[in-house]
Amino acid sequence: MESAYLTGRFLLAMPGMQDPRFARAVIAMCAHDAEGALGVGVGMTIGGLGLHDLLQQFDIAPGAAPDAPIHFGGPVEPRRGFVLHSQDWGGQDTLDVAGRWSLSGTIDVLRAIAEGKGPTRWIVALGYAGWASGQLDGELARPGWVPVTGDEALLFDTDADARWAKAFAGEGIDPRLLAVEGGTA
């Protein structure tokens, strides 16, 4: 029996999402339970900001790290960083996300990546999407969001601008065919 909670799954904005911050959003759900939910956006990057820029702000030499794009994780705390990564590395605050990927939010993961000792696969994001107790459940009862299972390839092997369409396609859905009456939440 599948859990009603979405930890370890992806949340996709339906076409026509009224909130422009979430248009074509792909959110990796890192926590969802009776207390609330937290997800990190992985469907859009922040133009003009790369990992080397971020490392420089922390006085970390880029070393072995490629200058990967930084993702718009969400509108909440946009100056707070998160790294979604493979489970082959763990730090002082690393959270296992349903056995599918890990989430770290302290500088130790950035240092490890720069030193070539971090996780083999990773995505860096600024900000997150958060919901209070019952808030996401209420939003899911209205048109606006589609939860999907997705896979590691969607998270780590797909360009940010292709994730939304690929996630829908992975569920056998053509997002162009989704009719939304009166807009969405």
N, C-alpha and C positions, 0 to 999 in steps of 0.2 A: 504494500500500500504506500503510495507516494505522500510525503508530508505536505501539509498546507503551507509550510514555510519554504522560503526560496533560497536559503543559504546554499551557495555553491552553484546557483543557476544564474541566468541572465534575464534582465528585464529590458524589453524593447519598447520604445515609444511607437505608438501606432501612427500612421500617416495622418497629418493634420493636427498633431499635438499643439494645443493652443499656447503653451508656455514655450517661448523660443529657446530657452536654455536647454530644453529637452527635445528639440526637434531632431529626429533620427537618432535618438539616444540609445546607447547600448550600455547597460549598467551591470557590472559584475557584482552580484549580491554576496556580500561578505558576512553578513549577520542578519538574521530575521527570526524573531521569536515573539512571544507575547509582550515583551518589553519594548519592541520597536524594530527598526531595520536600518542597516547601513550598507550602502553600495558605492562602488567607485566607477565613474564613467570611463569607458574605454573606446567610445565611438568618435571622439573628436580630439584633435591635438591643439595645443596652444601655439599659434603662429609666432615664429621668431624666437622661440625658447627651446633650447636643446639641453640634453643632460650635461654637457660640458659647462654651459652657463650656470646651471644649478649647482654643480660641483664647485665651481669657482666662488659662488656665494658663500660656500662653507669652507673655503680654503683647502679643498681637496683636489689634488692633481688628478686629471682624468685617467692617467695611466693606461690600462688595458680597455677602458670602457669606450664603446662606440658613442658617437654623439647622437643618440636616439632622441626622437621627439618626446616632449612632455605632454601628457594627456590632460584634458579638462575633466577632472574627477567629479566635479559637481559644484554647485553654488555655495555649499556650506564650507566655511573656513578655507577659502581659496588659496591661502598662503601656507596651508598645512600639507605636507607631502605624504604620499603613500606609495609603496612598491608592492605590486601583485607579482608573485614569482613562483617558480617551480619549487617543489618540496625538498629539493636536495640541499637546502641551506636553511639555517634557523638562527635567529638572533635573540636579543634580550626580550623583545616584545612580539615575536612572530606568532601569528595566529593561524592555525590550520583551518582552512575553509572547506569543510565537508569532505576532506580527503582529496580534493580536486586541485587546489592551489593553496598558496600561503599569502598572508598579508603582513607586511612589516611597515612600521611608521616611525622608526628612529633612524638617526644618521648612520648607525653601524652598518646597515644594509648598503647605503651609498658608498661608504668606505670600502666594503668588501667587493662591491662591483668594480670600483675604480682599481682595486688591487688585483683583480682577476681571481678573487677567492670567493666571490658571492655565488648566488644562484645562477644556473646555466641559462635560464630563461626568465625574463622580467619585463615589466612595464612600470614606468614612473608616472604618477599623476599628482596634480595639485587639486585639493578640495575633495569633497564627497557629497553624496546625496543621502539625506537622513530623514527618517520618518519616526514620529512618536508612536507610542503603543496604539495599535489598531488603525493608524492613519493609512499605511500602505494597504492594509486589507480593505479599507473603505475605497481607496482609489482603484483597486483591482476589481471591485464590484461594478465600476463604471467603465465605459470605453475609454481607452487611453494607453493602457499598458498590456503587453503580451509577455508572459513568462515563458522562457524556453530553456531547454537543458544545455544546448551548445556543447562544446568540447574544448580541450586544451588548444587545439589548432586555431579555433576561433579567437582565443585570447592571445596566444603567443605567435602564431604564424600568419595572421591576417592583418593587412594594413588597416589602420583605424577607419579610414574613409570607406572601406569595403565591409566592415563588420556588420553593420545594420542589415544590409541586403543579404549577406551570406548567412546571418543568423536566421532570418526569415526563411531563406531557401532551404536551410538545414532542417527546418520543420515542415517543408513541403508547402510553404506559403509564399505567394507572390504578393508583396506588399502593395503593389499597384492595384490589386483587386480588392483590397480591404475597403469597404464602404463605411464611412463614418457619418452618421446622421447628426447634424447640428454641431459638428466639431467634437473635440475631446477635452478631457480635463486638463 
